[in-house]
Amino acid sequence: MGFVPFTFIDLIDILFVAYIMYWIYRTTKGTNAPYIISGIIVVYLLWVIVKTLNMELLSTILGHIISVGAIALIVVFQPEIRRFLQKIGMSQKRFNFISRIFNHGSKIAETNLQPLVVACREMSDTKTGALVVIGQQSDLSLITEGGICLDAKISSQLIHNIFFKNSPLHDGAVVIEGDRIVAARCILPVTQSDVPKSFGTRHRAAIGMSEISDAIILVVSEETGAISIANNGRINLNIPSDRLGAVLQKYLISKK
């Protein structure tokens, strides 16, 4: 009775699979994905066992469940899968040339910053909480479809009225593309990364949105009135209101 042949390539294979499993765990930590994956693994192992024991009827039933279940998971969790793959793509900065090829010839829409800056300064002074997403090249339709469609020209009065605490649209985020406010009351994905406990929901949502898109996200704290900007998974805190326009312009120039 000989041993199962084990080569150096097998060791590399095992380490590589272990790394992928660990990376998936870290990426999906804090979501329902680990529980779903655990359930799939249990069903699959049960199917392998009954198939090994030649239990034809049960193995056939479990085989059909697994084949149909894979399609059902793709349909049910389509938004999560899309967000997961988009997050992977956004994290691989070395492959940015691919997006440049597909976006060749397309221009980033110019955003009128003046009314946005004025509105943020006013909301900072009055400690009015706000969350604004400035779209770039990433497709934000998945986010805007979950909000209230506006398609209105940007104005400081409109932005201030949207985030007024008694306004029915003040919860969630405003999405801006070009010189238009596309939608309000949009729900953003909250980051699963380790962030300070002092961060509120708006800051966590801003970081989460910046992790899956190239958008620039503005946050006005309801507690302190401090202004922050999130981009590429990072957040720049406590930006002076008198420098907000210049800082935003730098972000936009870096995108171009």
Secondary structure, DSSP 8 states (H G I E B T S, - for coil): -------HHHHHHHHHHHHHHHHHHHHHTTSSHHHHHHHHHHHHHHHHHHHHTT-HHHHHHHHHHHHHHHHHHHHHTHHHHHHHHHHHHHH-GGGHHHHHHHTTT-------HHHHHHHHHHHHHTT--EEEEE--SS--HHHHTTSEEEEEE--HHHHHHHTSTTSTT-SSEEEEETTEEEEEEE------S---TT--HHHHHHHHHHHHSS-EEEEE-TTT--EEEEETTEEEEEE-GGGHHHHHHHHHHHH-
